[in-house]
Amino acid sequence: MGIGDKIENAKDKAAGEAKEKLGDAQDNPDLKAEGKAQKVEGNLKSAGENVKDAFQ
């Protein structure tokens, strides 16, 4: 897993967490859901890259 991929995945996780918290604070379920989805996407990408690295 390249450093660029790690940075992108961390950015997705952080941005998703921020959106989720902002959506919660503003009582905006759409923003909260969007943030949660982005955070999950970052986690899944990280997991996929870890699996790929394990087989190399």
mmCIF entry with sequence, helices, sheets and N, C-alpha, C, O atoms, coordinates in Angstrom:
data_MODEL
# 
_entry.id   MODEL 
# 
_entity.id                         1 
_entity.type                       polymer 
_entity.pdbx_number_of_molecules   1 
# 
_entity_poly.entity_id                      1 
_entity_poly.type                           'polypeptide(L)' 
_entity_poly.nstd_linkage                   no 
_entity_poly.nstd_monomer                   no 
_entity_poly.pdbx_seq_one_letter_code       MGIGDKIENAKDKAAGEAKEKLGDAQDNPDLKAEGKAQKVEGNLKSAGENVKDAFQ 
_entity_poly.pdbx_seq_one_letter_code_can   MGIGDKIENAKDKAAGEAKEKLGDAQDNPDLKAEGKAQKVEGNLKSAGENVKDAFQ 
_entity_poly.pdbx_strand_id                 A 
# 
loop_
_entity_poly_seq.entity_id 
_entity_poly_seq.num 
_entity_poly_seq.mon_id 
_entity_poly_seq.hetero 
1 1  MET n 
1 2  GLY n 
1 3  ILE n 
1 4  GLY n 
1 5  ASP n 
1 6  LYS n 
1 7  ILE n 
1 8  GLU n 
1 9  ASN n 
1 10 ALA n 
1 11 LYS n 
1 12 ASP n 
1 13 LYS n 
1 14 ALA n 
1 15 ALA n 
1 16 GLY n 
1 17 GLU n 
1 18 ALA n 
1 19 LYS n 
1 20 GLU n 
1 21 LYS n 
1 22 LEU n 
1 23 GLY n 
1 24 ASP n 
1 25 ALA n 
1 26 GLN n 
1 27 ASP n 
1 28 ASN n 
1 29 PRO n 
1 30 ASP n 
1 31 LEU n 
1 32 LYS n 
1 33 ALA n 
1 34 GLU n 
1 35 GLY n 
1 36 LYS n 
1 37 ALA n 
1 38 GLN n 
1 39 LYS n 
1 40 VAL n 
1 41 GLU n 
1 42 GLY n 
1 43 ASN n 
1 44 LEU n 
1 45 LYS n 
1 46 SER n 
1 47 ALA n 
1 48 GLY n 
1 49 GLU n 
1 50 ASN n 
1 51 VAL n 
1 52 LYS n 
1 53 ASP n 
1 54 ALA n 
1 55 PHE n 
1 56 GLN n 
# 
_struct_asym.id          A 
_struct_asym.entity_id   1 
# 
loop_
_struct_conf.conf_type_id 
_struct_conf.id 
_struct_conf.pdbx_PDB_helix_id 
_struct_conf.beg_label_comp_id 
_struct_conf.beg_label_asym_id 
_struct_conf.beg_label_seq_id 
_struct_conf.pdbx_beg_PDB_ins_code 
_struct_conf.end_label_comp_id 
_struct_conf.end_label_asym_id 
_struct_conf.end_label_seq_id 
_struct_conf.pdbx_end_PDB_ins_code 
_struct_conf.beg_auth_comp_id 
_struct_conf.beg_auth_asym_id 
_struct_conf.beg_auth_seq_id 
_struct_conf.end_auth_comp_id 
_struct_conf.end_auth_asym_id 
_struct_conf.end_auth_seq_id 
_struct_conf.pdbx_PDB_helix_class 
_struct_conf.details 
_struct_conf.pdbx_PDB_helix_length 
HELX_P HELX_P1 AA1 ILE A 3  ? ALA A 25 ? ILE A 3  ALA A 25 1 ? 23 
HELX_P HELX_P2 AA2 PRO A 29 ? ALA A 54 ? PRO A 29 ALA A 54 1 ? 26 
# 
_struct_conf_type.id          HELX_P 
_struct_conf_type.criteria    ? 
_struct_conf_type.reference   ? 
# 
loop_
_atom_site.group_PDB 
_atom_site.id 
_atom_site.type_symbol 
_atom_site.label_atom_id 
_atom_site.label_alt_id 
_atom_site.label_comp_id 
_atom_site.label_asym_id 
_atom_site.label_entity_id 
_atom_site.label_seq_id 
_atom_site.pdbx_PDB_ins_code 
_atom_site.Cartn_x 
_atom_site.Cartn_y 
_atom_site.Cartn_z 
_atom_site.occupancy 
_atom_site.B_iso_or_equiv 
_atom_site.pdbx_formal_charge 
_atom_site.auth_seq_id 
_atom_site.auth_comp_id 
_atom_site.auth_asym_id 
_atom_site.auth_atom_id 
_atom_site.pdbx_PDB_model_num 
ATOM 1   N N  . MET A 1 1  ? 0.848   -1.165  0.000  1.00 0.00 ? 1  MET A N  1 
ATOM 2   C CA . MET A 1 1  ? 0.000   0.000   0.000  1.00 0.00 ? 1  MET A CA 1 
ATOM 3   C C  . MET A 1 1  ? 0.894   1.229   0.000  1.00 0.00 ? 1  MET A C  1 
ATOM 4   O O  . MET A 1 1  ? 1.734   1.398   0.884  1.00 0.00 ? 1  MET A O  1 
ATOM 5   N N  . GLY A 1 2  ? 0.710   2.075   -0.985 1.00 0.00 ? 2  GLY A N  1 
ATOM 6   C CA . GLY A 1 2  ? 1.530   3.262   -1.087 1.00 0.00 ? 2  GLY A CA 1 
ATOM 7   C C  . GLY A 1 2  ? 1.125   4.325   -0.078 1.00 0.00 ? 2  GLY A C  1 
ATOM 8   O O  . GLY A 1 2  ? 0.017   4.316   0.458  1.00 0.00 ? 2  GLY A O  1 
ATOM 9   N N  . ILE A 1 3  ? 2.043   5.227   0.160  1.00 0.00 ? 3  ILE A N  1 
ATOM 10  C CA . ILE A 1 3  ? 1.782   6.303   1.113  1.00 0.00 ? 3  ILE A CA 1 
ATOM 11  C C  . ILE A 1 3  ? 0.634   7.190   0.629  1.00 0.00 ? 3  ILE A C  1 
ATOM 12  O O  . ILE A 1 3  ? -0.137  7.709   1.436  1.00 0.00 ? 3  ILE A O  1 
ATOM 13  N N  . GLY A 1 4  ? 0.524   7.362   -0.680 1.00 0.00 ? 4  GLY A N  1 
ATOM 14  C CA . GLY A 1 4  ? -0.571  8.159   -1.237 1.00 0.00 ? 4  GLY A CA 1 
ATOM 15  C C  . GLY A 1 4  ? -1.927  7.550   -0.919 1.00 0.00 ? 4  GLY A C  1 
ATOM 16  O O  . GLY A 1 4  ? -2.873  8.263   -0.584 1.00 0.00 ? 4  GLY A O  1 
ATOM 17  N N  . ASP A 1 5  ? -2.017  6.225   -1.026 1.00 0.00 ? 5  ASP A N  1 
ATOM 18  C CA . ASP A 1 5  ? -3.266  5.535   -0.709 1.00 0.00 ? 5  ASP A CA 1 
ATOM 19  C C  . ASP A 1 5  ? -3.606  5.683   0.767  1.00 0.00 ? 5  ASP A C  1 
ATOM 20  O O  . ASP A 1 5  ? -4.764  5.896   1.126  1.00 0.00 ? 5  ASP A O  1 
ATOM 21  N N  . LYS A 1 6  ? -2.598  5.569   1.614  1.00 0.00 ? 6  LYS A N  1 
ATOM 22  C CA . LYS A 1 6  ? -2.824  5.708   3.051  1.00 0.00 ? 6  LYS A CA 1 
ATOM 23  C C  . LYS A 1 6  ? -3.351  7.108   3.386  1.00 0.00 ? 6  LYS A C  1 
ATOM 24  O O  . LYS A 1 6  ? -4.256  7.264   4.205  1.00 0.00 ? 6  LYS A O  1 
ATOM 25  N N  . ILE A 1 7  ? -2.768  8.120   2.737  1.00 0.00 ? 7  ILE A N  1 
ATOM 26  C CA . ILE A 1 7  ? -3.203  9.496   2.974  1.00 0.00 ? 7  ILE A CA 1 
ATOM 27  C C  . ILE A 1 7  ? -4.635  9.695   2.499  1.00 0.00 ? 7  ILE A C  1 
ATOM 28  O O  . ILE A 1 7  ? -5.445  10.297  3.204  1.00 0.00 ? 7  ILE A O  1 
ATOM 29  N N  . GLU A 1 8  ? -4.952  9.198   1.318  1.00 0.00 ? 8  GLU A N  1 
ATOM 30  C CA . GLU A 1 8  ? -6.317  9.330   0.784  1.00 0.00 ? 8  GLU A CA 1 
ATOM 31  C C  . GLU A 1 8  ? -7.343  8.644   1.682  1.00 0.00 ? 8  GLU A C  1 
ATOM 32  O O  . GLU A 1 8  ? -8.413  9.192   1.946  1.00 0.00 ? 8  GLU A O  1 
ATOM 33  N N  . ASN A 1 9  ? -7.010  7.444   2.147  1.00 0.00 ? 9  ASN A N  1 
ATOM 34  C CA . ASN A 1 9  ? -7.928  6.716   3.022  1.00 0.00 ? 9  ASN A CA 1 
ATOM 35  C C  . ASN A 1 9  ? -8.119  7.448   4.346  1.00 0.00 ? 9  ASN A C  1 
ATOM 36  O O  . ASN A 1 9  ? -9.231  7.512   4.870  1.00 0.00 ? 9  ASN A O  1 
ATOM 37  N N  . ALA A 1 10 ? -7.040  7.995   4.884  1.00 0.00 ? 10 ALA A N  1 
ATOM 38  C CA . ALA A 1 10 ? -7.136  8.758   6.133  1.00 0.00 ? 10 ALA A CA 1 
ATOM 39  C C  . ALA A 1 10 ? -7.960  10.019  5.932  1.00 0.00 ? 10 ALA A C  1 
ATOM 40  O O  . ALA A 1 10 ? -8.721  10.418  6.813  1.00 0.00 ? 10 ALA A O  1 
ATOM 41  N N  . LYS A 1 11 ? -7.805  10.651  4.757  1.00 0.00 ? 11 LYS A N  1 
ATOM 42  C CA . LYS A 1 11 ? -8.599  11.848  4.455  1.00 0.00 ? 11 LYS A CA 1 
ATOM 43  C C  . LYS A 1 11 ? -10.083 11.508  4.384  1.00 0.00 ? 11 LYS A C  1 
ATOM 44  O O  . LYS A 1 11 ? -10.919 12.242  4.911  1.00 0.00 ? 11 LYS A O  1 
ATOM 45  N N  . ASP A 1 12 ? -10.405 10.395  3.733  1.00 0.00 ? 12 ASP A N  1 
ATOM 46  C CA . ASP A 1 12 ? -11.808 9.968   3.643  1.00 0.00 ? 12 ASP A CA 1 
ATOM 47  C C  . ASP A 1 12 ? -12.389 9.716   5.033  1.00 0.00 ? 12 ASP A C  1 
ATOM 48  O O  . ASP A 1 12 ? -13.508 10.131  5.337  1.00 0.00 ? 12 ASP A O  1 
ATOM 49  N N  . LYS A 1 13 ? -11.620 9.039   5.860  1.00 0.00 ? 13 LYS A N  1 
ATOM 50  C CA . LYS A 1 13 ? -12.094 8.744   7.217  1.00 0.00 ? 13 LYS A CA 1 
ATOM 51  C C  . LYS A 1 13 ? -12.311 10.026  8.012  1.00 0.00 ? 13 LYS A C  1 
ATOM 52  O O  . LYS A 1 13 ? -13.343 10.186  8.664  1.00 0.00 ? 13 LYS A O  1 
ATOM 53  N N  . ALA A 1 14 ? -11.346 10.938  7.962  1.00 0.00 ? 14 ALA A N  1 
ATOM 54  C CA . ALA A 1 14 ? -11.430 12.182  8.729  1.00 0.00 ? 14 ALA A CA 1 
ATOM 55  C C  . ALA A 1 14 ? -12.567 13.070  8.225  1.00 0.00 ? 14 ALA A C  1 
ATOM 56  O O  . ALA A 1 14 ? -13.318 13.632  9.022  1.00 0.00 ? 14 ALA A O  1 
ATOM 57  N N  . ALA A 1 15 ? -12.693 13.195  6.914  1.00 0.00 ? 15 ALA A N  1 
ATOM 58  C CA . ALA A 1 15 ? -13.756 14.020  6.346  1.00 0.00 ? 15 ALA A CA 1 
ATOM 59  C C  . ALA A 1 15 ? -15.121 13.419  6.671  1.00 0.00 ? 15 ALA A C  1 
ATOM 60  O O  . ALA A 1 15 ? -16.068 14.143  6.977  1.00 0.00 ? 15 ALA A O  1 
ATOM 61  N N  . GLY A 1 16 ? -15.213 12.115  6.603  1.00 0.00 ? 16 GLY A N  1 
ATOM 62  C CA . GLY A 1 16 ? -16.470 11.447  6.934  1.00 0.00 ? 16 GLY A CA 1 
ATOM 63  C C  . GLY A 1 16 ? -16.844 11.651  8.388  1.00 0.00 ? 16 GLY A C  1 
ATOM 64  O O  . GLY A 1 16 ? -18.005 11.907  8.708  1.00 0.00 ? 16 GLY A O  1 
ATOM 65  N N  . GLU A 1 17 ? -15.867 11.538  9.261  1.00 0.00 ? 17 GLU A N  1 
ATOM 66  C CA . GLU A 1 17 ? -16.108 11.748  10.694 1.00 0.00 ? 17 GLU A CA 1 
ATOM 67  C C  . GLU A 1 17 ? -16.582 13.177  10.947 1.00 0.00 ? 17 GLU A C  1 
ATOM 68  O O  . GLU A 1 17 ? -17.510 13.402  11.724 1.00 0.00 ? 17 GLU A O  1 
ATOM 69  N N  . ALA A 1 18 ? -15.937 14.145  10.284 1.00 0.00 ? 18 ALA A N  1 
ATOM 70  C CA . ALA A 1 18 ? -16.314 15.551  10.453 1.00 0.00 ? 18 ALA A CA 1 
ATOM 71  C C  . ALA A 1 18 ? -17.739 15.800  9.952  1.00 0.00 ? 18 ALA A C  1 
ATOM 72  O O  . ALA A 1 18 ? -18.529 16.464  10.623 1.00 0.00 ? 18 ALA A O  1 
ATOM 73  N N  . LYS A 1 19 ? -18.061 15.268  8.778  1.00 0.00 ? 19 LYS A N  1 
ATOM 74  C CA . LYS A 1 19 ? -19.414 15.438  8.241  1.00 0.00 ? 19 LYS A CA 1 
ATOM 75  C C  . LYS A 1 19 ? -20.455 14.802  9.150  1.00 0.00 ? 19 LYS A C  1 
ATOM 76  O O  . LYS A 1 19 ? -21.527 15.361  9.377  1.00 0.00 ? 19 LYS A O  1 
ATOM 77  N N  . GLU A 1 20 ? -20.121 13.627  9.663  1.00 0.00 ? 20 GLU A N  1 
ATOM 78  C CA . GLU A 1 20 ? -21.052 12.922  10.540 1.00 0.00 ? 20 GLU A CA 1 
ATOM 79  C C  . GLU A 1 20 ? -21.321 13.746  11.806 1.00 0.00 ? 20 GLU A C  1 
ATOM 80  O O  . GLU A 1 20 ? -22.469 13.868  12.232 1.00 0.00 ? 20 GLU A O  1 
ATOM 81  N N  . LYS A 1 21 ? -20.280 14.303  12.398 1.00 0.00 ? 21 LYS A N  1 
ATOM 82  C CA . LYS A 1 21 ? -20.442 15.114  13.602 1.00 0.00 ? 21 LYS A CA 1 
ATOM 83  C C  . LYS A 1 21 ? -21.183 16.414  13.305 1.00 0.00 ? 21 LYS A C  1 
ATOM 84  O O  . LYS A 1 21 ? -22.022 16.846  14.096 1.00 0.00 ? 21 LYS A O  1 
ATOM 85  N N  . LEU A 1 22 ? -20.878 17.038  12.172 1.00 0.00 ? 22 LEU A N  1 
ATOM 86  C CA . LEU A 1 22 ? -21.565 18.265  11.788 1.00 0.00 ? 22 LEU A CA 1 
ATOM 87  C C  . LEU A 1 22 ? -23.045 17.999  11.534 1.00 0.00 ? 22 LEU A C  1 
ATOM 88  O O  . LEU A 1 22 ? -23.902 18.781  11.944 1.00 0.00 ? 22 LEU A O  1 
ATOM 89  N N  . GLY A 1 23 ? -23.337 16.906  10.863 1.00 0.00 ? 23 GLY A N  1 
ATOM 90  C CA . GLY A 1 23 ? -24.727 16.535  10.610 1.00 0.00 ? 23 GLY A CA 1 
ATOM 91  C C  . GLY A 1 23 ? -25.474 16.272  11.893 1.00 0.00 ? 23 GLY A C  1 
ATOM 92  O O  . GLY A 1 23 ? -26.653 16.607  12.010 1.00 0.00 ? 23 GLY A O  1 
ATOM 93  N N  . ASP A 1 24 ? -24.799 15.674  12.858 1.00 0.00 ? 24 ASP A N  1 
ATOM 94  C CA . ASP A 1 24 ? -25.409 15.416  14.161 1.00 0.00 ? 24 ASP A CA 1 
ATOM 95  C C  . ASP A 1 24 ? -25.660 16.730  14.899 1.00 0.00 ? 24 ASP A C  1 
ATOM 96  O O  . ASP A 1 24 ? -26.725 16.928  15.485 1.00 0.00 ? 24 ASP A O  1 
ATOM 97  N N  . ALA A 1 25 ? -24.669 17.626  14.865 1.00 0.00 ? 25 ALA A N  1 
ATOM 98  C CA . ALA A 1 25 ? -24.798 18.910  15.560 1.00 0.00 ? 25 ALA A CA 1 
ATOM 99  C C  . ALA A 1 25 ? -25.894 19.783  14.941 1.00 0.00 ? 25 ALA A C  1 
ATOM 100 O O  . ALA A 1 25 ? -26.587 20.511  15.652 1.00 0.00 ? 25 ALA A O  1 
ATOM 101 N N  . GLN A 1 26 ? -26.045 19.709  13.636 1.00 0.00 ? 26 GLN A N  1 
ATOM 102 C CA . GLN A 1 26 ? -27.044 20.521  12.941 1.00 0.00 ? 26 GLN A CA 1 
ATOM 103 C C  . GLN A 1 26 ? -28.381 19.797  12.787 1.00 0.00 ? 26 GLN A C  1 
ATOM 104 O O  . GLN A 1 26 ? -29.310 20.316  12.169 1.00 0.00 ? 26 GLN A O  1 
ATOM 105 N N  . ASP A 1 27 ? -28.465 18.616  13.346 1.00 0.00 ? 27 ASP A N  1 
ATOM 106 C CA . ASP A 1 27 ? -29.660 17.781  13.208 1.00 0.00 ? 27 ASP A CA 1 
ATOM 107 C C  . ASP A 1 27 ? -30.027 17.597  11.735 1.00 0.00 ? 27 ASP A C  1 
ATOM 108 O O  . ASP A 1 27 ? -31.182 17.744  11.334 1.00 0.00 ? 27 ASP A O  1 
ATOM 109 N N  . ASN A 1 28 ? -29.001 17.270  10.944 1.00 0.00 ? 28 ASN A N  1 
ATOM 110 C CA . ASN A 1 28 ? -29.152 17.067  9.511  1.00 0.00 ? 28 ASN A CA 1 
ATOM 111 C C  . ASN A 1 28 ? -28.856 15.599  9.201  1.00 0.00 ? 28 ASN A C  1 
ATOM 112 O O  . ASN A 1 28 ? -27.693 15.227  9.050  1.00 0.00 ? 28 ASN A O  1 
ATOM 113 N N  . PRO A 1 29 ? -29.885 14.767  9.105  1.00 0.00 ? 29 PRO A N  1 
ATOM 114 C CA . PRO A 1 29 ? -29.652 13.335  8.897  1.00 0.00 ? 29 PRO A CA 1 
ATOM 115 C C  . PRO A 1 29 ? -28.981 13.009  7.563  1.00 0.00 ? 29 PRO A C  1 
ATOM 116 O O  . PRO A 1 29 ? -28.258 12.017  7.465  1.00 0.00 ? 29 PRO A O  1 
ATOM 117 N N  . ASP A 1 30 ? -29.211 13.833  6.533  1.00 0.00 ? 30 ASP A N  1 
ATOM 118 C CA . ASP A 1 30 ? -28.581 13.572  5.233  1.00 0.00 ? 30 ASP A CA 1 
ATOM 119 C C  . ASP A 1 30 ? -27.071 13.763  5.309  1.00 0.00 ? 30 ASP A C  1 
ATOM 120 O O  . ASP A 1 30 ? -26.313 12.943  4.791  1.00 0.00 ? 30 ASP A O  1 
ATOM 121 N N  . LEU A 1 31 ? -26.635 14.841  5.951  1.00 0.00 ? 31 LEU A N  1 
ATOM 122 C CA . LEU A 1 31 ? -25.207 15.097  6.088  1.00 0.00 ? 31 LEU A CA 1 
ATOM 123 C C  . LEU A 1 31 ? -24.563 14.045  6.980  1.00 0.00 ? 31 LEU A C  1 
ATOM 124 O O  . LEU A 1 31 ? -23.451 13.589  6.715  1.00 0.00 ? 31 LEU A O  1 
ATOM 125 N N  . LYS A 1 32 ? -25.265 13.669  8.028  1.00 0.00 ? 32 LYS A N  1 
ATOM 126 C CA . LYS A 1 32 ? -24.755 12.638  8.935  1.00 0.00 ? 32 LYS A CA 1 
ATOM 127 C C  . LYS A 1 32 ? -24.569 11.313  8.185  1.00 0.00 ? 32 LYS A C  1 
ATOM 128 O O  . LYS A 1 32 ? -23.549 10.642  8.344  1.00 0.00 ? 32 LYS A O  1 
ATOM 129 N N  . ALA A 1 33 ? -25.555 10.944  7.372  1.00 0.00 ? 33 ALA A N  1 
ATOM 130 C CA . ALA A 1 33 ? -25.479 9.705   6.599  1.00 0.00 ? 33 ALA A CA 1 
ATOM 131 C C  . ALA A 1 33 ? -24.360 9.768   5.563  1.00 0.00 ? 33 ALA A C  1 
ATOM 132 O O  . ALA A 1 33 ? -23.650 8.786   5.346  1.00 0.00 ? 33 ALA A O  1 
ATOM 133 N N  . GLU A 1 34 ? -24.207 10.924  4.928  1.00 0.00 ? 34 GLU A N  1 
ATOM 134 C CA . GLU A 1 34 ? -23.139 11.094  3.936  1.00 0.00 ? 34 GLU A CA 1 
ATOM 135 C C  . GLU A 1 34 ? -21.766 10.936  4.598  1.00 0.00 ? 34 GLU A C  1 
ATOM 136 O O  . GLU A 1 34 ? -20.865 10.308  4.042  1.00 0.00 ? 34 GLU A O  1 
ATOM 137 N N  . GLY A 1 35 ? -21.626 11.510  5.783  1.00 0.00 ? 35 GLY A N  1 
ATOM 138 C CA . GLY A 1 35 ? -20.367 11.388  6.510  1.00 0.00 ? 35 GLY A CA 1 
ATOM 139 C C  . GLY A 1 35 ? -20.077 9.962   6.917  1.00 0.00 ? 35 GLY A C  1 
ATOM 140 O O  . GLY A 1 35 ? -18.946 9.488   6.808  1.00 0.00 ? 35 GLY A O  1 
ATOM 141 N N  . LYS A 1 36 ? -21.100 9.287   7.385  1.00 0.00 ? 36 LYS A N  1 
ATOM 142 C CA . LYS A 1 36 ? -20.922 7.885   7.791  1.00 0.00 ? 36 LYS A CA 1 
ATOM 143 C C  . LYS A 1 36 ? -20.513 7.031   6.593  1.00 0.00 ? 36 LYS A C  1 
ATOM 144 O O  . LYS A 1 36 ? -19.639 6.171   6.703  1.00 0.00 ? 36 LYS A O  1 
ATOM 145 N N  . ALA A 1 37 ? -21.149 7.276   5.450  1.00 0.00 ? 37 ALA A N  1 
ATOM 146 C CA . ALA A 1 37 ? -20.821 6.514   4.241  1.00 0.00 ? 37 ALA A CA 1 
ATOM 147 C C  . ALA A 1 37 ? -19.386 6.777   3.804  1.00 0.00 ? 37 ALA A C  1 
ATOM 148 O O  . ALA A 1 37 ? -18.680 5.851   3.403  1.00 0.00 ? 37 ALA A O  1 
ATOM 149 N N  . GLN A 1 38 ? -18.946 8.034   3.879  1.00 0.00 ? 38 GLN A N  1 
ATOM 150 C CA . GLN A 1 38 ? -17.577 8.368   3.480  1.00 0.00 ? 38 GLN A CA 1 
ATOM 151 C C  . GLN A 1 38 ? -16.570 7.733   4.426  1.00 0.00 ? 38 GLN A C  1 
ATOM 152 O O  . GLN A 1 38 ? -15.517 7.263   3.996  1.00 0.00 ? 38 GLN A O  1 
ATOM 153 N N  . LYS A 1 39 ? -16.889 7.720   5.708  1.00 0.00 ? 39 LYS A N  1 
ATOM 154 C CA . LYS A 1 39 ? -15.999 7.105   6.693  1.00 0.00 ? 39 LYS A CA 1 
ATOM 155 C C  . LYS A 1 39 ? -15.894 5.599   6.447  1.00 0.00 ? 39 LYS A C  1 
ATOM 156 O O  . LYS A 1 39 ? -14.800 5.037   6.501  1.00 0.00 ? 39 LYS A O  1 
ATOM 157 N N  . VAL A 1 40 ? -17.010 4.956   6.181  1.00 0.00 ? 40 VAL A N  1 
ATOM 158 C CA . VAL A 1 40 ? -17.019 3.517   5.901  1.00 0.00 ? 40 VAL A CA 1 
ATOM 159 C C  . VAL A 1 40 ? -16.232 3.222   4.629  1.00 0.00 ? 40 VAL A C  1 
ATOM 160 O O  . VAL A 1 40 ? -15.502 2.234   4.561  1.00 0.00 ? 40 VAL A O  1 
ATOM 161 N N  . GLU A 1 41 ? -16.380 4.074   3.630  1.00 0.00 ? 41 GLU A N  1 
ATOM 162 C CA . GLU A 1 41 ? -15.640 3.884   2.379  1.00 0.00 ? 41 GLU A CA 1 
ATOM 163 C C  . GLU A 1 41 ? -14.133 3.927   2.625  1.00 0.00 ? 41 GLU A C  1 
ATOM 164 O O  . GLU A 1 41 ? -13.389 3.108   2.085  1.00 0.00 ? 41 GLU A O  1 
ATOM 165 N N  . GLY A 1 42 ? -13.690 4.875   3.434  1.00 0.00 ? 42 GLY A N  1 
ATOM 166 C CA . GLY A 1 42 ? -12.272 4.959   3.767  1.00 0.00 ? 42 GLY A CA 1 
ATOM 167 C C  . GLY A 1 42 ? -11.794 3.727   4.504  1.00 0.00 ? 42 GLY A C  1 
ATOM 168 O O  . GLY A 1 42 ? -10.700 3.226   4.246  1.00 0.00 ? 42 GLY A O  1 
ATOM 169 N N  . ASN A 1 43 ? -12.617 3.234   5.430  1.00 0.00 ? 43 ASN A N  1 
ATOM 170 C CA . ASN A 1 43 ? -12.259 2.023   6.172  1.00 0.00 ? 43 ASN A CA 1 
ATOM 171 C C  . ASN A 1 43 ? -12.182 0.807   5.257  1.00 0.00 ? 43 ASN A C  1 
ATOM 172 O O  . ASN A 1 43 ? -11.274 -0.015  5.386  1.00 0.00 ? 43 ASN A O  1 
ATOM 173 N N  . LEU A 1 44 ? -13.129 0.691   4.337  1.00 0.00 ? 44 LEU A N  1 
ATOM 174 C CA . LEU A 1 44 ? -13.124 -0.444  3.411  1.00 0.00 ? 44 LEU A CA 1 
ATOM 175 C C  . LEU A 1 44 ? -11.914 -0.406  2.482  1.00 0.00 ? 44 LEU A C  1 
ATOM 176 O O  . LEU A 1 44 ? -11.302 -1.438  2.208  1.00 0.00 ? 44 LEU A O  1 
ATOM 177 N N  . LYS A 1 45 ? -11.575 0.782   2.002  1.00 0.00 ? 45 LYS A N  1 
ATOM 178 C CA . LYS A 1 45 ? -10.401 0.901   1.139  1.00 0.00 ? 45 LYS A CA 1 
ATOM 179 C C  . LYS A 1 45 ? -9.138  0.493   1.893  1.00 0.00 ? 45 LYS A C  1 
ATOM 180 O O  . LYS A 1 45 ? -8.281  -0.206  1.353  1.00 0.00 ? 45 LYS A O  1 
ATOM 181 N N  . SER A 1 46 ? -9.031  0.934   3.138  1.00 0.00 ? 46 SER A N  1 
ATOM 182 C CA . SER A 1 46 ? -7.868  0.565   3.953  1.00 0.00 ? 46 SER A CA 1 
ATOM 183 C C  . SER A 1 46 ? -7.798  -0.939  4.146  1.00 0.00 ? 46 SER A C  1 
ATOM 184 O O  . SER A 1 46 ? -6.731  -1.540  4.024  1.00 0.00 ? 46 SER A O  1 
ATOM 185 N N  . ALA A 1 47 ? -8.931  -1.539  4.445  1.00 0.00 ? 47 ALA A N  1 
ATOM 186 C CA . ALA A 1 47 ? -8.965  -2.985  4.653  1.00 0.00 ? 47 ALA A CA 1 
ATOM 187 C C  . ALA A 1 47 ? -8.571  -3.723  3.372  1.00 0.00 ? 47 ALA A C  1 
ATOM 188 O O  . ALA A 1 47 ? -7.819  -4.696  3.424  1.00 0.00 ? 47 ALA A O  1 
ATOM 189 N N  . GLY A 1 48 ? -9.065  -3.273  2.246  1.00 0.00 ? 48 GLY A N  1 
ATOM 190 C CA . GLY A 1 48 ? -8.726  -3.892  0.964  1.00 0.00 ? 48 GLY A CA 1 
ATOM 191 C C  . GLY A 1 48 ? -7.249  -3.787  0.652  1.00 0.00 ? 48 GLY A C  1 
ATOM 192 O O  . GLY A 1 48 ? -6.637  -4.742  0.174  1.00 0.00 ? 48 GLY A O  1 
ATOM 193 N N  . GLU A 1 49 ? -6.681  -2.628  0.923  1.00 0.00 ? 49 GLU A N  1 
ATOM 194 C CA . GLU A 1 49 ? -5.247  -2.444  0.696  1.00 0.00 ? 49 GLU A CA 1 
ATOM 195 C C  . GLU A 1 49 ? -4.430  -3.320  1.639  1.00 0.00 ? 49 GLU A C  1 
ATOM 196 O O  . GLU A 1 49 ? -3.391  -3.847  1.243  1.00 0.00 ? 49 GLU A O  1 
ATOM 197 N N  . ASN A 1 50 ? -4.883  -3.482  2.873  1.00 0.00 ? 50 ASN A N  1 
ATOM 198 C CA . ASN A 1 50 ? -4.177  -4.343  3.835  1.00 0.00 ? 50 ASN A CA 1 
ATOM 199 C C  . ASN A 1 50 ? -4.189  -5.798  3.379  1.00 0.00 ? 50 ASN A C  1 
ATOM 200 O O  . ASN A 1 50 ? -3.185  -6.498  3.509  1.00 0.00 ? 50 ASN A O  1 
ATOM 201 N N  . VAL A 1 51 ? -5.303  -6.249  2.852  1.00 0.00 ? 51 VAL A N  1 
ATOM 202 C CA . VAL A 1 51 ? -5.405  -7.620  2.336  1.00 0.00 ? 51 VAL A CA 1 
ATOM 203 C C  . VAL A 1 51 ? -4.471  -7.789  1.148  1.00 0.00 ? 51 VAL A C  1 
ATOM 204 O O  . VAL A 1 51 ? -3.755  -8.784  1.036  1.00 0.00 ? 51 VAL A O  1 
ATOM 205 N N  . LYS A 1 52 ? -4.492  -6.803  0.269  1.00 0.00 ? 52 LYS A N  1 
ATOM 206 C CA . LYS A 1 52 ? -3.625  -6.868  -0.905 1.00 0.00 ? 52 LYS A CA 1 
ATOM 207 C C  . LYS A 1 52 ? -2.161  -6.915  -0.499 1.00 0.00 ? 52 LYS A C  1 
ATOM 208 O O  . LYS A 1 52 ? -1.377  -7.666  -1.080 1.00 0.00 ? 52 LYS A O  1 
ATOM 209 N N  . ASP A 1 53 ? -1.785  -6.112  0.501  1.00 0.00 ? 53 ASP A N  1 
ATOM 210 C CA . ASP A 1 53 ? -0.406  -6.106  0.992  1.00 0.00 ? 53 ASP A CA 1 
ATOM 211 C C  . ASP A 1 53 ? -0.018  -7.442  1.615  1.00 0.00 ? 53 ASP A C  1 
ATOM 212 O O  . ASP A 1 53 ? 1.128   -7.877  1.501  1.00 0.00 ? 53 ASP A O  1 
ATOM 213 N N  . ALA A 1 54 ? -0.972  -8.089  2.272  1.00 0.00 ? 54 ALA A N  1 
ATOM 214 C CA . ALA A 1 54 ? -0.689  -9.360  2.932  1.00 0.00 ? 54 ALA A CA 1 
ATOM 215 C C  . ALA A 1 54 ? -0.317  -10.457 1.927  1.00 0.00 ? 54 ALA A C  1 
ATOM 216 O O  . ALA A 1 54 ? 0.430   -11.379 2.257  1.00 0.00 ? 54 ALA A O  1 
ATOM 217 N N  . PHE A 1 55 ? -0.839  -10.353 0.706  1.00 0.00 ? 55 PHE A N  1 
ATOM 218 C CA . PHE A 1 55 ? -0.564  -11.377 -0.300 1.00 0.00 ? 55 PHE A CA 1 
ATOM 219 C C  . PHE A 1 55 ? 0.640   -11.063 -1.173 1.00 0.00 ? 55 PHE A C  1 
ATOM 220 O O  . PHE A 1 55 ? 0.963   -11.820 -2.089 1.00 0.00 ? 55 PHE A O  1 
ATOM 221 N N  . GLN A 1 56 ? 1.298   -9.955  -0.893 1.00 0.00 ? 56 GLN A N  1 
ATOM 222 C CA . GLN A 1 56 ? 2.476   -9.606  -1.690 1.00 0.00 ? 56 GLN A CA 1 
ATOM 223 C C  . GLN A 1 56 ? 3.737   -10.096 -1.044 1.00 0.00 ? 56 GLN A C  1 
ATOM 224 O O  . GLN A 1 56 ? 4.826   -9.889  -1.579 1.00 0.00 ? 56 GLN A O  1 
# 
